[in-house]
């Protein structure tokens, strides 16, 4: 009987599968490459901003190393800070908070070419009245296709 037990136990060892200790990373790498391609294609589309048609000018472009703060007045008269729509009071409060951290920053004002000049000047006047004096107007150069 002891011989029969020994035969069974060795038979079970031979029939068992040993666990594989290696991880197959090929599917993981495939998924990561597909995600990389998707993000590379979609990332430029996410930085569109507020669509406005800027007036054209022949003035030279200014070069700024920091990310600019852009106030936009669109063709319907709505005011945006970067891509976020704000009321004029909320815009001034936000800009004053930002200026407390970075007082030397210039604020760029973009106005759609279809909007009345007075509406852009009203926004600029409110900014100057709030103490924001480093303002620059943004326009397109005639050669840029933007």
C-alpha positions as CSV (number, residue, x, y, z in Angstrom):
1,X,0.0,0.0,0.0
2,X,2.8,2.4,0.7
3,X,4.0,1.9,-2.8
4,X,0.7,2.9,-4.2
5,X,0.7,6.1,-2.2
6,X,4.1,7.0,-3.4
7,X,3.0,6.4,-7.0
8,X,0.0,8.7,-6.6
9,X,1.9,11.5,-5.1
10,X,4.6,11.5,-7.8
11,X,1.9,11.2,-10.5
12,X,0.2,14.4,-9.1
13,X,3.4,16.3,-9.2
14,X,4.0,15.4,-12.8
15,X,0.4,16.3,-13.8
16,X,0.4,19.8,-12.1
17,X,1.3,22.9,-14.0
18,X,3.9,25.1,-12.5
19,X,2.9,28.8,-12.3
20,X,4.6,31.0,-14.8
21,X,6.6,33.7,-12.9
22,X,7.1,36.1,-15.9
23,X,4.6,38.9,-16.7
24,X,3.7,39.4,-20.3
25,X,4.0,43.2,-20.8
26,X,3.3,43.2,-24.6
27,X,-0.4,44.0,-24.3
28,X,0.4,46.7,-21.7
29,X,2.9,48.3,-24.1
30,X,0.4,48.1,-27.0
31,X,-2.2,49.9,-25.0
32,X,0.3,52.6,-23.9
33,X,1.4,53.3,-27.4
34,X,-2.2,53.6,-28.6
35,X,-2.9,56.0,-25.7
36,X,0.2,58.0,-26.5
37,X,-0.9,58.4,-30.1
38,X,-4.4,59.5,-29.1
39,X,-3.1,62.1,-26.7
40,X,-0.6,63.4,-29.2
41,X,-3.5,63.9,-31.7
42,X,-6.0,65.5,-29.3
43,X,-3.7,67.7,-27.2
44,X,-3.4,70.5,-29.9
45,X,-7.1,70.5,-30.3
46,X,-7.6,71.3,-26.6
47,X,-5.7,74.7,-26.7
48,X,-8.1,76.4,-29.1
49,X,-9.3,79.2,-26.8
50,X,-12.1,81.6,-27.4
51,X,-12.7,82.1,-31.2
52,X,-12.4,85.8,-32.2
53,X,-11.5,87.5,-35.5
54,X,-8.7,89.8,-34.6
55,X,-8.1,93.1,-36.5
56,X,-4.9,93.1,-38.7
57,X,-1.9,95.3,-38.0
58,X,1.7,95.6,-39.4
59,X,3.2,96.1,-35.9
60,X,6.0,93.7,-34.7
61,X,5.1,90.9,-32.4
62,X,6.1,91.1,-28.7
63,X,7.9,88.1,-27.2
64,X,6.9,87.2,-23.6
65,X,8.5,84.2,-21.8
66,X,5.7,83.6,-19.3
67,X,2.2,82.4,-20.2
68,X,0.2,85.5,-20.9
69,X,-3.0,86.5,-19.2
70,X,-5.5,87.1,-22.0
71,X,-8.7,89.0,-21.6
72,X,-11.0,88.5,-24.6
73,X,-14.1,90.3,-25.7
74,X,-15.9,88.2,-28.3
75,X,-18.3,89.3,-31.0
76,X,-21.3,89.1,-28.6
77,X,-19.7,91.4,-26.0
78,X,-18.9,88.6,-23.5
79,X,-15.7,88.9,-21.5
80,X,-13.4,86.0,-21.0
81,X,-10.2,85.5,-18.9
82,X,-8.2,82.9,-20.8
83,X,-11.1,80.5,-21.9
84,X,-13.4,81.2,-18.9
85,X,-16.3,83.6,-19.2
86,X,-16.4,86.2,-16.4
87,X,-18.4,89.2,-15.4
88,X,-16.4,92.4,-15.4
89,X,-16.4,92.6,-11.6
90,X,-15.3,88.9,-11.3
91,X,-12.6,89.5,-13.9
92,X,-11.1,92.5,-12.0
93,X,-11.1,90.6,-8.7
94,X,-9.4,87.6,-10.3
95,X,-6.8,89.8,-12.1
96,X,-6.0,91.6,-8.8
97,X,-5.5,88.3,-7.1
98,X,-3.2,87.2,-9.8
99,X,-1.3,90.5,-9.8
100,X,-0.7,90.1,-6.0
101,X,1.4,87.1,-6.9
102,X,3.0,88.4,-10.1
103,X,2.8,92.2,-10.2
104,X,5.0,92.6,-13.3
105,X,2.8,90.6,-15.6
106,X,1.2,92.2,-18.7
107,X,-2.4,91.6,-19.5
108,X,-3.3,91.2,-23.2
109,X,-6.7,92.3,-24.4
110,X,-8.2,90.8,-27.5
111,X,-11.3,92.1,-29.1
112,X,-13.3,90.7,-32.0
113,X,-13.1,92.9,-35.0
114,X,-16.9,92.9,-35.4
115,X,-17.4,94.4,-31.9
116,X,-17.8,98.1,-31.3
117,X,-14.5,99.8,-30.3
118,X,-16.3,101.3,-27.3
119,X,-17.0,97.9,-25.7
120,X,-13.3,96.9,-25.8
121,X,-12.4,100.4,-24.4
122,X,-15.1,99.9,-21.6
123,X,-13.3,96.7,-20.5
124,X,-9.9,98.3,-20.7
125,X,-11.2,101.4,-18.8
126,X,-12.5,99.1,-16.0
127,X,-9.2,97.4,-15.8
128,X,-7.3,100.7,-15.6
129,X,-9.7,102.0,-13.0
130,X,-9.0,98.9,-10.9
131,X,-5.2,99.7,-11.0
132,X,-4.2,97.4,-13.8
133,X,-2.0,99.5,-16.0
134,X,0.2,97.0,-17.9
135,X,-2.2,96.3,-20.8
136,X,-1.5,95.4,-24.4
137,X,-3.8,95.0,-27.3
138,X,-3.6,91.9,-29.5
139,X,-4.0,92.0,-33.2
140,X,-3.2,89.8,-36.2
141,X,-0.4,90.6,-38.6
142,X,-1.6,90.6,-42.2
143,X,0.6,87.6,-43.0
144,X,-0.6,85.3,-40.2
145,X,-3.4,83.0,-41.2
146,X,-4.8,82.9,-37.8
